[in-house]
Amino acid sequence: MQTSGKVALITGGSRGLGKNAALRMARKGIDVIITYNNRKEDADAVVAAIKNTGRAAVALQLNTSVVKSFDAFSQQLVVALKENWNRDTFDFLVNNAGTEYAAPIATTAEEQFDILCNVHFKGVYFLTQKLLPMLAYNGSIINVSTGLARFSFPGYSAYASMKGAIEVFTKYLAKELGSRGIRANVVAPGAIHTDFTKSTFEAHPEVTTAITSVTALGRVGEPDDIGGVIAFLCTEDARWVNAQRIEASGGMML
């Protein structure tokens, strides 16, 4: 196993967009730490795939909705960084972990609203806060949002609102961390075929037709359409990209 000079931490990196981003990072010579919630076997498979490329990788358990667990997680991260890279900082933070819930405003449950908030906004805010001392100078933060923060489909008001909050938060990160050379950007995917959205596409086949009809490139997105964008933002080529919302949706709802 070979280590590089750069290390990325990707939350929710055991599947979906996070997995794809981790693999694309590895192809660019970036070592990766992924987190998983409860699917350790999936995380181990991603770590093995990354190691097969010659890069170093580690998987750590983390429930991003439980803020009180962040102290223990940061301690585990310190150990992982020391043991695998002999350093006490990492370079890139990708806040990707997420969950989905769809319901009209009239029937959105407070419990589900709170879950979405804890995962997509509160958890991102306070995990980032906790890890800021460990984020290296001239590093980068990428927060994953959604095209639904720009255009709207009925049923996603709560989810999209949390992502809208993340987009504002990202601008403040860029402003406050600029003195450390740390950039903060948003990647906003459109509709993507992942295990995150699999149940929706399978239960409602007409959704594919509807999305295709309003997407300039005429198809639903795939994880490989997004991971490369995230990885790009962790390269020297993106050194002057800061406080930006980059939508990767194939041109949805233009």
C-alpha angles and dihedrals in degrees: 000000000000124000125211134205094259131062128192128198113208120185115214090018097148096085146001120013093350092056092048092048090050092052092046090050090052090053088056091053097259120137116227141216112191129190128213132188106211108333101089094160090058091048092049090052091053091049090051092049091051092048089051088063090056096255128120120250140175133185122213128184116242136159101205092198094065107077094182089064094060095086091058092044093052089052090052089049091053090054093046092050093048096045097044105029105015091232138104099219138059129207111219132038118195113188098201108135112117151151132210134230128167127191137132116266090250093061104030108132120227091227092056091044090055092048091052092047093049093050103035104033118006093041093047092047097050098036088054090048091050093049099043094095089056096047110102124236112267090024129134141235121205118189118194114225130161141250085242089078087069103032127028138230120181113261100034102083096116096042093046092046091057090050090049088056090051091054091055091045090054092058090053091049090053091049097047098039098044092097087064092049090248116147124206124198141163127231111199114193123200121217109327133185104237136130084263090067099024095105092052094050093045095047094045112033089174089070091074091055092047094050093045090053093057098041118092093215090051104234145074115266127254129214090254088063090064109032093066092053091053091047091049090058088060094057134088089249088070096048093118096044107102138154091006133142107218111192115202102187105122088249103306120187096358 
